[in-house]
Amino acid sequence: MAQTARARGKESSWSYYVAYLRAKFGLPVLLVAVCKNRPTASWAAGPFECRVGTWTTQSTRPFVLGPDNVPEITDESVVAREPAMATFSAVVHSESENAAAILGMPARGMRSFDKATAKYWCEWLEVGLEDTPARETWRELEKMVATYFPGREPSSRRRTWRARPKARPSPS
């Protein structure tokens, strides 16, 4: 999910996540914060330090994807070549005045993908947009992708369908 605003205690959570993953798997960790506005992106860049006096024990500096370093993708061919960048662009710029045009690019570009790839990026985008007006715009645009795959329903309806309890046969 995207980081939409400053969140109290997030600095400690992020530091914990990084330390835990490093200790558990023994691999380098990159913490990525996806931010939809400049003030949140500026805050999320940190550094967030755990210190005693002048001694810093741990410093967490997330890699921030925000409006200043993620371009607005408005070229359909870029979606086909770089679906991850197009998806991040749509999430990061979902609060901009160009949001509808930016969301239209993945919808058109994803029609060139195979079914599994299109489904993956459609769902990624829907989750990243959270409960925003841009998500409602995306749900309408997603129908362009859905019509390319006969029988495919937009992800919001699939989730609703999956959430319904299975009908049990009535006792005879």
C-alpha positions as a Python dict, from the first residue, in 0.01 Angstrom:
ca = {
    (1, 'M'): (0, 0, 0),
    (2, 'A'): (99, 359, -46),
    (3, 'Q'): (206, 583, 240),
    (4, 'T'): (-58, 856, 220),
    (5, 'A'): (44, 1075, 515),
    (6, 'R'): (279, 1094, 811),
    (7, 'A'): (195, 814, 1048),
    (8, 'R'): (288, 826, 1413),
    (9, 'G'): (518, 537, 1502),
    (10, 'K'): (582, 440, 1139),
    (11, 'E'): (950, 525, 1179),
    (12, 'S'): (987, 257, 1448),
    (13, 'S'): (781, 6, 1250),
    (14, 'W'): (993, 54, 940),
    (15, 'S'): (1316, 17, 1138),
    (16, 'Y'): (1181, -300, 1295),
    (17, 'Y'): (1077, -448, 958),
    (18, 'V'): (1422, -387, 812),
    (19, 'A'): (1608, -528, 1116),
    (20, 'Y'): (1377, -831, 1137),
    (21, 'L'): (1409, -923, 769),
    (22, 'R'): (1786, -876, 777),
    (23, 'A'): (1819, -1097, 1086),
    (24, 'K'): (1576, -1365, 964),
    (25, 'F'): (1708, -1406, 610),
    (26, 'G'): (2062, -1267, 632),
    (27, 'L'): (2010, -1067, 313),
    (28, 'P'): (2020, -697, 235),
    (29, 'V'): (1684, -521, 273),
    (30, 'L'): (1550, -228, 73),
    (31, 'L'): (1251, -52, 229),
    (32, 'V'): (1043, 119, -41),
    (33, 'A'): (786, 385, 51),
    (34, 'V'): (537, 474, -222),
    (35, 'C'): (402, 824, -155),
    (36, 'K'): (127, 1015, -334),
    (37, 'N'): (223, 1367, -230),
    (38, 'R'): (537, 1572, -176),
    (39, 'P'): (505, 1641, 199),
    (40, 'T'): (464, 1270, 276),
    (41, 'A'): (748, 1175, 40),
    (42, 'S'): (978, 1430, 205),
    (43, 'W'): (897, 1296, 552),
    (44, 'A'): (923, 929, 444),
    (45, 'A'): (1277, 979, 314),
    (46, 'G'): (1397, 1003, 674),
    (47, 'P'): (1649, 937, 808),
    (48, 'F'): (1483, 782, 1112),
    (49, 'E'): (1746, 731, 1379),
    (50, 'C'): (1763, 531, 1696),
    (51, 'R'): (2019, 713, 1908),
    (52, 'V'): (2147, 766, 2255),
    (53, 'G'): (2300, 1109, 2286),
    (54, 'T'): (2525, 1156, 1986),
    (55, 'W'): (2557, 783, 1914),
    (56, 'T'): (2338, 647, 1635),
    (57, 'T'): (2261, 278, 1680),
    (58, 'Q'): (2041, 242, 1375),
    (59, 'S'): (1942, 469, 1090),
    (60, 'T'): (1658, 385, 850),
    (61, 'R'): (1638, 562, 516),
    (62, 'P'): (1357, 433, 296),
    (63, 'F'): (1382, 446, -82),
    (64, 'V'): (1095, 680, -165),
    (65, 'L'): (890, 671, -483),
    (66, 'G'): (703, 1001, -497),
    (67, 'P'): (585, 1276, -729),
    (68, 'D'): (935, 1426, -757),
    (69, 'N'): (1114, 1112, -876),
    (70, 'V'): (848, 904, -1055),
    (71, 'P'): (747, 1045, -1393),
    (72, 'E'): (387, 1075, -1506),
    (73, 'I'): (359, 796, -1764),
    (74, 'T'): (141, 926, -2047),
    (75, 'D'): (275, 707, -2328),
    (76, 'E'): (106, 373, -2391),
    (77, 'S'): (426, 220, -2530),
    (78, 'V'): (600, 277, -2196),
    (79, 'V'): (333, 66, -2025),
    (80, 'A'): (409, -223, -2258),
    (81, 'R'): (786, -195, -2196),
    (82, 'E'): (779, -104, -1825),
    (83, 'P'): (456, -215, -1655),
    (84, 'A'): (600, -173, -1306),
    (85, 'M'): (698, 187, -1374),
    (86, 'A'): (355, 259, -1525),
    (87, 'T'): (182, 104, -1223),
    (88, 'F'): (393, 300, -973),
    (89, 'S'): (334, 615, -1177),
    (90, 'A'): (-42, 565, -1162),
    (91, 'V'): (-34, 511, -784),
    (92, 'V'): (210, 794, -708),
    (93, 'H'): (23, 1045, -926),
    (94, 'S'): (-328, 931, -830),
    (95, 'E'): (-390, 1258, -646),
    (96, 'S'): (-269, 1482, -930),
    (97, 'E'): (-494, 1674, -1168),
    (98, 'N'): (-373, 1440, -1447),
    (99, 'A'): (-476, 1125, -1258),
    (100, 'A'): (-745, 1014, -1505),
    (101, 'A'): (-510, 1046, -1805),
    (102, 'I'): (-230, 866, -1620),
    (103, 'L'): (-465, 584, -1517),
    (104, 'G'): (-580, 552, -1877),
    (105, 'M'): (-231, 454, -1992),
    (106, 'P'): (-209, 125, -1797),
    (107, 'A'): (-566, 40, -1900),
    (108, 'R'): (-480, 77, -2269),
    (109, 'G'): (-127, -60, -2245),
    (110, 'M'): (-226, -372, -2051),
    (111, 'R'): (-442, -491, -2340),
    (112, 'S'): (-117, -604, -2505),
    (113, 'F'): (-27, -830, -2210),
    (114, 'D'): (-106, -1197, -2169),
    (115, 'K'): (-391, -1268, -1929),
    (116, 'A'): (-176, -1353, -1624),
    (117, 'T'): (43, -1044, -1661),
    (118, 'A'): (-253, -811, -1708),
    (119, 'K'): (-430, -960, -1408),
    (120, 'Y'): (-118, -920, -1191),
    (121, 'W'): (-70, -552, -1273),
    (122, 'C'): (-444, -471, -1258),
    (123, 'E'): (-466, -606, -907),
    (124, 'W'): (-141, -440, -800),
    (125, 'L'): (-278, -109, -920),
    (126, 'E'): (-612, -152, -748),
    (127, 'V'): (-447, -229, -414),
    (128, 'G'): (-213, 70, -449),
    (129, 'L'): (-500, 308, -518),
    (130, 'E'): (-673, 203, -194),
    (131, 'D'): (-1013, 362, -122),
    (132, 'T'): (-966, 677, -328),
    (133, 'P'): (-1161, 848, -606),
    (134, 'A'): (-881, 737, -841),
    (135, 'R'): (-963, 374, -761),
    (136, 'E'): (-1318, 425, -881),
    (137, 'T'): (-1179, 578, -1201),
    (138, 'W'): (-948, 277, -1236),
    (139, 'R'): (-1236, 33, -1192),
    (140, 'E'): (-1412, 192, -1487),
    (141, 'L'): (-1095, 198, -1699),
    (142, 'E'): (-1009, -159, -1601),
    (143, 'K'): (-1310, -272, -1802),
    (144, 'M'): (-1104, -193, -2114),
    (145, 'V'): (-856, -456, -2001),
    (146, 'A'): (-1134, -691, -1893),
    (147, 'T'): (-1307, -680, -2230),
    (148, 'Y'): (-984, -796, -2391),
    (149, 'F'): (-1015, -1119, -2191),
    (150, 'P'): (-1363, -1265, -2239),
    (151, 'G'): (-1516, -1371, -1909),
    (152, 'R'): (-1270, -1173, -1694),
    (153, 'E'): (-1437, -957, -1435),
    (154, 'P'): (-1267, -650, -1286),
    (155, 'S'): (-1079, -738, -967),
    (156, 'S'): (-1327, -560, -738),
    (157, 'R'): (-1612, -788, -846),
    (158, 'R'): (-1394, -1100, -828),
    (159, 'R'): (-1306, -1024, -468),
    (160, 'T'): (-1672, -972, -380),
    (161, 'W'): (-1762, -1301, -544),
    (162, 'R'): (-1482, -1486, -364),
    (163, 'A'): (-1587, -1338, -29),
    (164, 'R'): (-1937, -1487, -45),
    (165, 'P'): (-1982, -1800, 164),
    (166, 'K'): (-2040, -2117, -34),
    (167, 'A'): (-2398, -2232, -43),
    (168, 'R'): (-2451, -2554, 144),
    (169, 'P'): (-2689, -2814, 12),
    (170, 'S'): (-3014, -2814, 201),
    (171, 'P'): (-3079, -3124, 412),
    (172, 'S'): (-3318, -3367, 243),
}
